[in-house]
């Protein structure tokens, strides 16, 4: 392996540890639960709607299903990292606002142990939280001789942070067509929410101010199990793959602290450290992919996360069950063609999610459309992938808040020889 490449990987790894827990969103919806959940999908599969569970490739890492790690050449070393930008627009009660954020999203590596055993490691996000908004309200004081006296109520809300996952995974081929895998995660990070309230009179007296801050700090472990089964068709010209994953419900080891400050006639400070309990949900997922003539790749996924049975702040009625359906397609005209344009990958996809957050008694419905293109390096198996995503969260008729976003991302996949030295005769 090239020494300069090793140095580059180390630099990116250090930067990733510092930045993956940063927020890549500015959505008021991240005020609820653990924020916006992030499904493990890299640049190539992100462009195909985030469909990943039956995805298996020698040139791309798939941390969503650890059973895919065994699909790697015995002399290859894979390294991937991605960055993205997010432009969001929010509309409510005839008022709209826009915000742009960006982040280094993830990095991962994959390499073979033997011909039938593969390993992968990296840092990927679990959730993001990020928002900053305020509300203002004025109420005329009743039973007063001065009709111009009003009570002004101002509230400001701010949230930031995120939860990241360092993972280490193994995959092995049990038989010729069946692969099993496991990911172990160390989850870390914190999510902080702040609320400030100011109440004052238009006469300039009876002022009252208070603020509260909650901080959820996570240091926990989790596991995911994966399976993939391959079925060749049409004299090995086509390949059908079935994939499945499972995570069991487990406690989320964390600390939750709340601090409140009240300022009125006499200053008072109250600090509270709460023993609330939090859980990670049961996760079920299944997918199917169909590779046709090594040109067309068609995939579809279904995931179900049982958040309604988990504890969040020691309650089991705070979150809803989450369901996601994703599908996508990829086309390469001639994977081994002489012309460069023949080896470019074109991708389309979409997904629909029944969100796990509970806003005023109901959950949001999210959908997204995706597209992307992959450019291979001319004299290498490496590639750079671009993807674009348009999504919409919530509705103006129910939640009174609609979020529309446009995300664009860049993923670099480096495919190098695994400490292979050519022999010169």
N, C-alpha and C positions, 0 to 999 in steps of 0.2 A: 504494500500500500504506500502511496506517495506521502512523504513526510509533511509536505505543505498541507496536504488534505487533512492529516491527523491534527495539525495545529488549528486549522479552520474549524474542524468538528469540535474541538475542545472550547474554542472561543464561543461558538454558537451554543454549546451546551451550558456554559456559564451564564450567558445572556438569557437563555431560556428559563433557567431556574429563577432568575430575578424578575422576569417579565410575564411568565405564563399565569401568575396569580393576579395580574393587573386586569382591570375591566376593559372589555372590548364592546361595550354597549352603553347606551344612555337612555334606557327605557324605564318609565315608571312602573311597568309590570315586574321589574326585578326587585321591587320592594317586598314581594311575597315569596314565601318559601326560601329555598336556597338560591334564588335568583334565576337567571335563564340557564337551563340545562344545555350542555353541549354534547352531542353525540360524537363518538370517535370516528371521524371521517376526514381523510386527507384529500389533497387537491384533486386527484383523479376521480375518486368516488363522490366528492362534494359536488362535482359538476354533473353527476348522475343522480341527483336528488338525495344524496346521502345513503344510497342503498349499498350495504356493505357485507351482510352476513354470509352470503354465498359467493363473495368475491375472493378470487384466488389468483395470484400473479407472481411470477418470478422476478418482476421488476418493480413492484410496488408493495409497501408495507401496509398491512391491514390490521390495526390494533383492535378493531371492533369484534373480530372473531379470531381468537388466538390459534385456532386450528389451522389457519392459513400460513403460519410461519414455516412449516415444513416444506412449503413450495418455494424453494430457493436453490439455485445452482450451488454445487459443492465448492466452487471457487469464487463465489460472489460475496460482496459486502455492500449492503444497502444503507443509505443514510438519507433521511428526508427532514425538511423543515418547511414551515409555511408562515406567511404573513398575510394580513388582510386589513381592509379598510371598510368601515360601515357608515353609510349615510342614512340617517333615520329622520322621518317626518311624523309628527304627532298632531292629531286634530281632535278637539273637544269643545263643544259649546260654541262653535263658530270661530275658535281661536286655533292657530296652528303654529308650530315651531319646528326647526330643523337642527340637527346636530351631527357632527362627524367625529368618529373615533378610529383609532388604528392600533394594531398590536402584533407582536410576534406570537404566533398561536401555539406552536408545538414543535417538537423535534423528536426523532426516533431513529433507531438503527436496528438492523437485522442481519444475522449471519448464520451459517450452518455450523452445527457441531459434528454431525455425521451426515451420510446421504439421506437418512430417514429422520433426523432430528434437527430442528431449527430453533433459534432463540431470537428474541427481540426485546429491546428496552427503550425507554424514552420518557418524555414528560408531555402530558396531554391535559387539557382543561376538563373540569367536571361542571363548573357553573361560573357565571359572571353576575355581578351586581353593579349597577351604575345608574344613577339618576340624580337630578337636582331640579326641583320645581317648588313653587309656592302658590298659596291660595290667599285671597283677600275677600273679606266680607264685612259689610256695615249694616247695623241694625239700629233703627230709631228707638230711643228709650221711651217706654210706655209711661203714661200717667205723669207727664211733666208739663210744666207751663211753657217750656221752651222747646218748640217742635224741631229746632235745628240741632238738638243734641243727639249724637249717634255714638254707638259703641263699635269700635273698629277691631276686628279679629283677623290677625295675620298669622299664617302658618307656613313654615318652610320645612321641606323634606329633602334629605340628602342621603345617598347610599353609595358605597364603594367597596371594592374588594372582589374576591373570588376564591374558589377552591380548585386546586390543581391535583394531579395524580402522577406520581412517579411509578411506572409499571415495569415489571420484568415478566416475560412470558416464555413458555416452552411449548413446542408442538412436535408431535411425532406421528409417523405413519404406522397405524396399527396393522393394516393390511394394505394391499396394493391400491385400494380405492377409498379407504377410510382414514381420516386424520382426526386426532384429538388434540386439544390444547388447553392451557390454563394461563391466566394472567393473575399476578399478584400486584396489588396497588397499595402504595402508601399515599394517603390523602392528606394534604396540608393546605393551609391558607386561612383567611378570616374574611368575614363580611360584617361591615359596620353600617348601622342605620342611625340617623340623627333626625330629631324632630324639635323644632323651635316654635314656641307660641308666644305671641305678643298681643295683649288686649289693652286697649286704651280708649279714653273718652275724647270726643271732639272738643270738650271744654279744657282738655289738657291735664286732667287729674285721673285718679283711680287706675293708674298704669299697673300692669302685671305682666311679667315675663317669666317663662320657664323653658327648659330644654331637657330632653332625654336622649340618651344614647345607648344602643345595644350593640354588643360585639360578640359574634359567634366565631370562636377559634377552633379549628379542626386539626386533629392529629390522630389519624385513624387508618385502619387497614381494611381492604376489601378484596374479593376474588371473583373472577369470571371464568366459566367453563365453556368451551366451544367444541363444535363438531362440524365436520364437512365430509360429505360423501360424493364421489365422482362417478358418473356413468357415461362412458363413451357411446356415441351414436353414429350411425351412417359410416361404418368402417373407419372409426376414429377421426372422421372429418369434423364432427361436432362433439361438444362436451356439455353435459348437463350436470350441475352441481347443486346439492342441497346443503344448506347450512343452518345451524341452530346454536343458541347461546342460553346460558342460565346463570343468574346470580341469586344467592339466597339472602333473605332478609337478615340484617345484622345491626347491632347497635353502632351508631356513629359516635366515636369517642371525641368529645369536644367539651369546651367550657363556654358558658354563656353568661355574660356580665351585663348588668344594666346600671347606669348611673343617671340620676336626675338632679337637676338644679332648679330651684325656685327663687325668683327675685321679686320681692314686693316691698312692703314696709320694712321687714326684717329679712336679711339674707339667710337662706337655709340651703344646705347641701345634703342630699341623701344618696348614698352609694349602696347598691344591692348586688350581691353575687348570687345568681339563681342556680339551683340544681336541676334545671330542666333536662329532659331526656330527648334524644333525637335518634332516628333510625334510618338505615338505608333499605330500600324496598326489594322485594322479590322482582326479578327481571326475567321475562321470557321473550324469546325472539326466534324467528324463523325466516328463511329466505331461499330464493331459487335464482339461479343464473343459467343462461344458455348461450354458449359460444358457438357461432356458426362460421365454418370455414376460416377460423382465426381472423375474421373481419368484423362481424357483428357480435356485440356482447349486450345481452338484454338481462336486466336484473330487477328483482322486486323483493321488498322486505316488509316484515311486520314485527313491531316490538310492543310489549305491554309491561308497564311498571306499576306495581301495586302500592302506590304511595298512600292510598286511603287506609291501609292497614298499618301504616307506620306511625310512630310517635314523632310529633313535631311540637316542641315546647311542652312535652308530656301529654299531648292531646292527639287523638286519632281521628278527629273530624276536621282538621285544618286543611289538608291537601286532598286532591282528587287523584284517581288513577289516571295514568298517562298512557295514551295509545298513539303510535306513529305508523303511518304507511308511507313507504318510499319506493320509487321506481325510476329506472333510468336506462339509457342506451348509449353505446359507444360504437363508432364506425371508423375503421382504418382501411383505406382502399387496398394497399398492398404493404403488409407489415415488413416485408423484406425487399421492397421495390428499390430500383436504382434511382428513381427520381425522388427528391426530398419531399415533395408535396404528397406523394403516395403514402408516406410513412407518418404523416400528421394525423393525430387522433381528434375526432369531433364528438362532442358529448352533449346530451340533453337529459333532463330529468325533472322531477317534482316530488313534493311530499305534502302530507297532511297530518297535523298533530292535534290531538285533543289534550290541551295543556293540563299540567298537574296543579297549577295554582288555582286558588279559590277566591274570586273577587265578588264580594256582595252575594255570595251564595251560588255562584255559577262559575264555570271555567271558560277560558277563552278557546277559540278555534283558530288555529294558525295554519297557513298554507304558504308554500314557496315554489317558485319555478327556477330552474337552474340551467346553465349552459356553460360550456367550456371548450378549451382546445389545448392539446398537448403537442409540444415541439421537441422531437428527439435531437440529441446532439449528433453531429454528422459522423464523427469517428468514435462514438462511445455508446454504451447502452444507457447512459444517463438521459434525463429529460427535464424540461421545465413545463409546468402546467399552469394554465390560467383558468379561473372559473368566476362566474357571475351568478348572483342570486337575487331575485326579487321576492319579497315576502310581505305578508299582511297579518297583523295580530289584532284581535278584538274587533268590535263593531261600534258604530256610533249610536245604534239604536238601543243596545243593552248596557254596555259598560261605560258609555259616554266618552270613551277614549279609543281611538283607532291609531294604530302604529303601522306605518309602511316603511320598509327599509330596502336599501340596495347595497349588497355586499359584493366586494370584488377581492379576490385572493390570488396569491402566487405561491406555488409549491415547487420546490427544487428537489429532484430525486437524483442522488448520486449513486451510480452503480459501478463499483470498482472491484478489482481482483482482491480476493481475501488472502493477503500475504503470499501471493503467488509470484515466484521468481522464474522468468524464462531461462531455459538452459541453452547456452550457446555452444555449438559443436565446432 
